[in-house]
Amino acid sequence: MIAFSTLGKEIDKRGRQDPDQDWRCTAACADAGMPDIGPTPSGTYDTTTLYWRHELLHRRVLRDFSARCFIEADRAEKAWLDRIAGTGVKRTNSLPYRIAWNGFNRIAEMPDSL
C-alpha cells in the first residue's frame, strides 16, 4: 500500500521511502487546485525546490536543538499567522478540495476561523 506525504514523497505504509527516491505529486494534488510550488525535487539538494530549501532550514534548526530555537520559531509562526489572518481570500479552491479539507478540519476539530 502506497501513501503520499504532503510534499508528495512516496512512502509505503510501513514508513519506508520509495527506493527510487521518486518525488512526485499525485494527480489528486493537482486536481485539488494545489499551487505550483516550483520544480519537483529529486533525491539531491537543489535550491530551486521548495522541499530542499525547507529541508535546509530543518537541518540547520536541528543543529541548535535548544529552547531558544523553538522560542524564535514559535514567535515567527505566530507573527506569520497574524499577518495572513488579516488578508482576504484571493481565490477559492475547487469544490472537491473544499469538501475534503472541511472534512479533515472537522475530524481534527480545527477552529472554524481558518
Secondary structure as UniProt FT lines:
FT   STRAND          2..4
FT   TURN            6..7
FT   STRAND          9..12
FT   TURN            13..14
FT   TURN            19..20
FT   HELIX           27..31
FT   TURN            32..33
FT   TURN            47..48
FT   HELIX           50..63
FT   HELIX           67..85
FT   HELIX           95..108
FT   TURN            112..113
//
